[in-house]
């Protein structure tokens, strides 16, 4: 039987997994956990591809800054993520 985790325990688990390079499976599990307790991923959302769930690093992403936007291209699937700069 699965044990139920509290919101605080899930947030700790998310912080722990994102502290080192998470795999695609780790990110998929985190997204499911966060959605189950309605937890926002905040800045972690910008660290992985929304389409293929690959964690961004220098070898698998390309970053451009254009017109107050940060555009990240995933080299795995070719998906573009666009974030507004503050």
Secondary structure by P-SEA (a helix, b strand, c coil): cbbbbcaaaaaaaaaaaacccccaaaaaaaaaaaaaacccccccccccccccccccccccbbbbbcccbbbbbccccbbbbbbbcc
